[in-house]
Amino acid sequence: MKNKPKKIGVGLVGFGTVGQGVAALLSDAESPATAKTGVHLRLLRICDVDLERPREVAVDSALLTSRLEDILEDEDISIGIELIGGVDGALAVVEKLLRAGKDVVTANKALLASHGAELLKLAESVGKQIRFEASCAGGIPLIGALEEGLVANRIDGLKGIVNGTCNYILTSMTEKQESFSRALSEAQEAGYAEADPTLDINGMDSAHKLAILAMLAFGTQVSLDNIYVEGIDRIEQTDLAFAAELGYVMKLLAIGEVHPEGISLRVHPTFLPRGSLLAQVGGVYNAVSVYGHATGETLYYGMGAGRMPTASAVMADVIALARGPDSCRCRSLSEWTGRKLPIVSIEDIESRYYIRVTALDEPGVMAKVSGVLGSKQISLSAILQHESEPAKPVPVIIMTHLAREGSVREALAEISELDVVSEHPVCIRVAEESV
């Protein structure tokens, strides 16, 4: 005789795009989750501030409420899902859910980047869990891999594309030779960029995700102030074209690395060799490479956003909680992530660099430029210059070997002051094949 499915009550806070996807999955009478796990999830309440606006997913109106208390006080609800977004309001909701004796699932990257350590500690103190698979890479099971699949590994580094909007824009600029402004408009028209895309294009969305991933991968508290952030809003088609000649593709990467002195955390545009795995990731897709001491490189790829991919990740957490503590984390996350490792400054990291110097086409120019670079112990690996009209400024492309960031910055400041240089040089980091 078959065992009856275990019934678990769920309360949903936030009935927007992702919330509707979660409601649809929870309301599916033919859900694969029940057949696979023996758990029957019951959506008992949906809380939202606006119950009247049209929605694509229909639910029983009796489930709807504007009172959070209807979830907090319902003893049949054991799992609360926070999908309202933002920080302050979401923080209050998650704290109340935990203190009311509910396990919590959230997709809120900004909340976790700002308050993740304290929320993990609160959850432990009240004997509950907070899970957040959907916060970093949409439907990609990346956090599960870090917490469980790679649990036997020391993570030495990770790097990846974690913002689909930026990846779509850079893909359009590369493949269609479009300007940044045109590619951004196209992304907005296609629904891949917000009306206000600031947090995407300035790199902060990626920084939020890197803060969470670094906390899990390296076991340390991470402040957003620890992350160097540079967006894609100043990228020019000129540099993408030169890079293509040299065999490189640009991506906005989130990078975390372990060094003998500590960890470095940064988000910035990066040139990748055209044949590398991450260089092949186009459009709105995300991909993250993780480097374990036992596994080597593992790559996680898929849709990094969207209603149903994100809802899928939320549901994975809900089901893990519903199955009971034996299926959940094997140790206290608050203990693992509670350390504070030293942060290595961006000026002390080493990278290869692409440098574009716009200079007068006359004898002695390269001697002056290379002289400055040489004085900072920066070695050149390649130089590219197209033929141009006499006496007009011409772009000269310089590729370097590994160099210290601080030295490169000092050199660029000196080069910009040369009388033969017409504008401040452009500098873009070039990634190695591995972290």
C-alpha positions in Angstrom: 0.0 0.0 0.0 1.4 3.4 -1.0 2.2 6.0 1.7 0.0 9.0 1.6 1.7 12.2 0.4 3.0 14.4 3.2 1.0 17.6 3.2 2.8 20.9 3.8 1.2 24.4 4.0 2.9 27.3 2.2 2.3 31.0 2.4 3.4 33.3 -0.4 4.3 37.0 0.2 4.5 38.9 -3.1 2.3 38.1 -6.1 4.3 39.7 -8.9 6.1 38.1 -11.9 7.9 35.4 -10.0 5.2 35.0 -7.4 2.7 34.1 -10.1 5.1 31.5 -11.4 5.4 30.0 -8.0 1.7 30.0 -7.5 1.2 28.2 -10.8 3.6 25.5 -9.8 2.1 25.1 -6.4 -1.4 24.9 -7.9 -0.5 22.3 -10.4 -2.5 19.1 -9.7 -0.1 17.1 -11.9 3.0 18.4 -10.2 6.1 16.2 -10.8 7.3 17.2 -7.4 4.6 15.2 -5.6 5.3 12.1 -7.6 9.1 12.4 -7.1 9.1 13.3 -3.4 5.9 12.1 -1.8 5.3 15.7 -0.6 2.0 17.5 -1.4 2.4 21.3 -1.1 -0.7 23.3 -0.3 -0.7 27.0 -1.1 -2.8 28.4 1.7 -2.3 32.1 1.5 -1.0 34.8 -0.9 -0.2 38.2 0.6 0.2 41.3 -1.6 -0.4 45.0 -1.2 -2.3 45.2 -4.5 -5.0 42.5 -4.9 -6.8 44.2 -7.7 -4.3 44.5 -10.6 -4.7 42.0 -13.5 -2.5 38.9 -13.3 -1.8 36.2 -15.8 -2.1 33.4 -13.2 -5.5 32.9 -11.8 -5.9 31.7 -8.2 -8.9 31.2 -5.8 -9.7 34.7 -4.4 -10.1 33.1 -1.0 -6.3 32.7 -0.9 -5.6 36.4 -1.3 -4.9 38.8 1.6 -3.2 42.1 2.2 -2.5 41.1 5.8 0.9 39.5 6.5 -0.6 38.4 9.9 -2.9 35.9 8.0 0.3 34.0 7.1 2.2 34.6 10.4 -0.7 33.4 12.5 -1.7 30.3 10.4 -0.3 27.3 12.2 -0.9 25.2 9.1 1.6 27.2 7.2 5.1 26.0 7.9 7.0 27.6 4.9 6.9 31.3 4.0 8.1 32.5 0.6 9.3 36.1 0.3 9.1 37.6 -3.2 8.4 41.3 -2.7 11.9 42.5 -3.6 13.7 45.5 -2.1 15.6 45.5 1.2 13.9 47.1 4.2 10.4 45.9 3.7 11.6 42.4 2.7 13.9 42.3 5.8 11.0 43.0 8.1 8.9 40.3 6.4 11.6 37.6 6.6 12.3 38.4 10.2 8.6 38.1 11.1 8.2 34.8 9.2 11.2 33.3 11.0 10.1 34.5 14.4 6.6 33.1 13.7 8.1 29.7 13.3 8.2 29.5 9.5 11.0 28.3 7.4 11.7 30.9 4.7 12.5 30.8 1.0 13.5 34.0 -0.8 14.9 35.0 -4.2 16.0 38.4 -2.9 19.6 39.0 -3.8 19.8 42.6 -2.5 18.4 41.5 0.8 20.9 38.7 1.2 23.8 40.7 0.0 23.0 43.3 2.7 21.7 41.2 5.6 22.5 37.5 4.7 24.8 36.8 7.7 22.4 38.2 10.2 19.4 36.4 8.7 21.2 33.1 8.8 22.1 33.7 12.4 18.5 34.6 13.3 17.2 31.5 11.5 19.5 29.3 13.5 18.6 31.0 16.7 14.9 30.2 16.2 15.5 26.7 14.9 14.4 27.5 11.3 16.0 27.7 7.9 16.3 30.4 5.2 17.0 29.1 1.7 17.7 31.2 -1.4 18.6 29.1 -4.5 16.8 31.6 -6.8 18.7 34.6 -5.6 21.9 34.3 -7.8 21.3 32.5 -11.1 17.5 32.1 -11.7 16.8 28.5 -12.6 20.4 27.3 -12.4 21.0 25.1 -9.3 24.2 26.9 -8.5 23.7 27.3 -4.7 22.7 23.7 -4.3 26.0 22.8 -6.1 28.0 24.9 -3.7 26.3 23.7 -0.6 25.9 20.0 -1.5 27.4 18.8 -4.8 30.8 20.4 -4.1 30.8 20.0 -0.3 34.0 17.9 -0.4 35.8 20.7 -2.2 37.8 23.6 -1.1 36.6 26.3 -3.5 39.6 28.2 -4.9 37.6 30.6 -7.2 34.6 31.3 -9.2 33.8 33.5 -12.2 30.8 33.9 -14.3 28.1 35.8 -16.1 25.3 36.4 -13.6 23.3 39.3 -15.3 21.3 38.4 -18.4 20.6 42.0 -19.3 24.3 42.9 -19.6 25.0 39.7 -21.5 22.2 40.4 -24.0 23.6 43.9 -24.5 27.2 42.8 -25.0 26.1 40.0 -27.3 24.2 42.4 -29.5 27.1 44.9 -29.6 29.4 42.0 -30.6 27.3 40.2 -33.1 25.4 43.1 -34.7 28.1 45.8 -34.2 25.5 48.0 -32.4 26.3 50.9 -30.1 25.6 50.5 -26.4 22.6 52.8 -26.4 21.0 50.9 -29.3 21.6 47.5 -27.8 20.1 48.7 -24.5 17.0 50.0 -26.2 16.7 46.7 -28.0 16.9 44.9 -24.7 14.2 47.1 -23.2 11.9 46.5 -26.2 12.4 42.8 -25.9 11.6 42.8 -22.1 15.1 41.9 -21.1 16.0 45.2 -19.5 14.0 47.3 -17.0 12.8 50.8 -17.8 15.5 51.9 -15.3 18.3 49.4 -16.0 20.8 51.2 -13.7 21.5 48.3 -11.3 22.1 45.9 -14.2 24.4 48.0 -16.4 26.4 49.6 -13.5 27.3 46.1 -12.2 25.5 46.3 -8.8 23.1 43.4 -9.6 26.1 41.2 -10.3 27.8 42.5 -7.1 24.8 41.5 -5.0 25.0 38.0 -6.5 28.7 37.7 -6.0 28.4 38.7 -2.3 26.1 35.7 -1.8 28.2 33.3 -3.8 31.4 34.3 -2.1 29.8 33.9 1.3 28.9 30.3 0.4 32.0 29.4 -1.5 34.6 30.9 0.7 32.8 30.8 4.1 33.2 34.5 4.9 31.0 37.5 5.6 31.1 39.8 2.6 30.1 43.4 2.5 29.2 45.1 -0.8 32.0 47.6 0.1 34.5 44.7 -0.3 33.5 44.2 -4.0 35.1 46.3 -6.8 32.4 47.1 -9.3 32.6 48.5 -12.8 29.7 48.3 -15.3 29.3 48.2 -19.0 27.8 51.6 -19.6 31.0 53.1 -21.0 31.9 50.2 -23.4 32.5 51.4 -26.9 32.1 49.4 -30.2 35.6 50.4 -31.1 37.1 48.2 -28.4 34.9 45.2 -29.1 36.0 45.3 -32.8 39.7 45.5 -31.9 39.3 42.7 -29.4 37.6 40.5 -32.1 40.6 40.9 -34.3 42.8 39.7 -31.5 40.5 36.7 -30.7 38.6 38.0 -27.7 34.9 38.4 -26.6 33.7 40.7 -23.9 31.6 39.6 -20.9 30.6 41.3 -17.7 32.1 38.9 -15.1 31.7 38.4 -11.4 35.0 37.0 -10.1 35.9 35.7 -6.7 39.5 34.4 -6.1 41.4 32.9 -3.1 44.9 34.3 -2.6 47.5 33.6 0.0 46.6 37.0 1.6 42.8 36.6 1.5 40.1 36.8 -1.2 39.5 39.3 -4.0 36.0 40.1 -5.2 35.3 42.1 -8.4 32.7 42.7 -11.1 33.9 44.3 -14.4 33.9 43.9 -18.2 36.4 41.3 -19.2 37.8 40.1 -22.5 37.8 36.3 -22.7 39.5 34.1 -25.4 36.9 33.4 -28.1 37.2 29.6 -27.6 36.7 29.7 -23.8 33.5 28.2 -22.3 32.1 31.5 -20.9 32.8 33.3 -24.2 30.2 31.0 -25.8 27.4 32.1 -23.5 25.2 34.5 -25.4 21.9 36.5 -25.1 20.2 36.5 -21.7 21.8 33.2 -20.5 24.0 33.0 -17.4 26.9 30.7 -16.7 29.3 30.4 -13.7 32.5 28.4 -13.5 33.4 27.1 -10.1 37.0 25.8 -9.3 37.2 23.1 -6.7 40.4 21.6 -5.5 39.1 18.1 -6.2 36.8 18.6 -9.2 38.7 21.3 -11.1 36.4 23.5 -13.1 32.7 22.8 -13.2 30.3 25.0 -15.3 26.7 25.8 -14.4 24.7 27.2 -17.3 21.1 28.2 -18.0 18.4 30.8 -17.8 19.4 33.3 -15.1 16.1 35.0 -14.8 12.4 34.9 -15.9 9.2 33.9 -14.2 9.3 30.1 -14.6 13.1 29.5 -14.3 13.2 31.5 -11.1 10.0 29.9 -9.8 11.6 26.5 -10.4 14.5 27.4 -8.1 12.1 28.7 -5.4 10.2 25.5 -5.6 13.4 23.4 -5.2 14.0 25.1 -1.9 10.4 24.7 -0.8 10.5 21.0 -1.5 13.8 20.6 0.3 12.3 22.2 3.4 9.1 20.2 3.1 11.0 16.9 2.9 12.4 17.6 6.4 15.7 18.5 8.0 17.4 15.3 6.8 17.3 16.6 3.3 18.6 20.0 4.1 22.0 21.4 4.9 24.4 19.2 6.7 25.7 21.9 9.1 25.1 25.4 10.3 25.4 27.9 7.5 25.7 30.7 9.9 28.8 29.0 11.4 30.4 28.4 8.0 29.8 31.9 6.7 30.5 33.7 10.0 34.3 34.1 9.4 35.9 37.3 8.2 38.6 36.7 5.7 41.0 39.5 4.6 40.0 41.3 1.4 42.7 41.7 -1.3 42.4 45.2 -2.9 41.7 45.5 -6.6 45.1 47.3 -6.9 46.9 44.2 -5.7 45.3 41.7 -8.2 47.2 40.6 -11.3 45.7 40.4 -14.7 46.5 40.8 -18.4 45.2 44.0 -19.9 43.9 45.4 -23.1 45.0 49.1 -23.4 43.8 51.5 -26.2 45.9 54.6 -26.5 44.8 57.3 -28.9 48.0 59.1 -30.0 49.5 61.2 -32.8 50.9 59.2 -35.6 54.4 60.4 -35.5 57.9 59.0 -34.7 58.7 58.2 -31.1 55.1 57.8 -29.8 55.4 54.1 -29.0 58.8 54.7 -27.4 57.2 57.1 -25.0 54.2 54.9 -24.2 56.2 51.7 -23.9 58.8 53.6 -21.8 56.1 54.4 -19.2 54.8 50.9 -19.2 58.3 49.5 -18.8 59.0 51.8 -15.9 56.1 50.1 -14.1 57.4 46.6 -14.9 54.5 46.0 -17.4 55.5 43.7 -20.2 53.8 43.9 -23.6 52.6 40.8 -25.4 51.1 42.4 -28.6 50.6 45.7 -30.3 48.0 46.5 -33.0 47.7 49.6 -35.1 45.8 50.2 -38.3 47.1 52.4 -41.0 45.7 56.0 -40.8 45.9 59.4 -42.3 49.1 61.3 -41.5 49.1 63.8 -38.5 45.7 62.5 -37.2 45.3 60.7 -33.8 45.3 56.9 -34.2 44.2 54.2 -31.8 47.1 51.9 -30.8 46.1 48.6 -29.1 48.5 47.2 -26.5 48.1 43.8 -24.9 50.1 43.1 -21.7 51.4 40.1 -19.9 50.3 39.6 -16.3 50.7 42.9 -14.4 49.7 44.4 -11.1 46.5 46.5 -11.3 48.0 49.3 -9.2 51.0 49.6 -11.5 48.7 49.7 -14.6 46.7 52.5 -13.1 49.8 54.5 -12.4 51.1 53.9 -15.9 47.8 55.0 -17.5 47.8 58.2 -15.5 51.3 59.0 -16.8 50.4 58.1 -20.3 47.4 60.3 -20.4 49.7 63.3 -19.6 52.0 62.7 -22.6 51.8 65.5 -25.2 51.4 62.9 -28.0 48.3 61.3 -26.4 44.9 63.0 -27.1 42.6 61.3 -24.5 42.8 59.1 -21.5 43.6 55.5 -22.4 40.9 52.8 -22.3 41.8 49.8 -20.2 40.0 46.5 -20.0 41.1 43.4 -18.1 41.8 40.1 -20.0 40.9 36.8 -18.3 43.1 33.8 -18.2 41.6 30.4 -18.9 41.3 29.6 -15.2 41.1 31.5 -11.9 
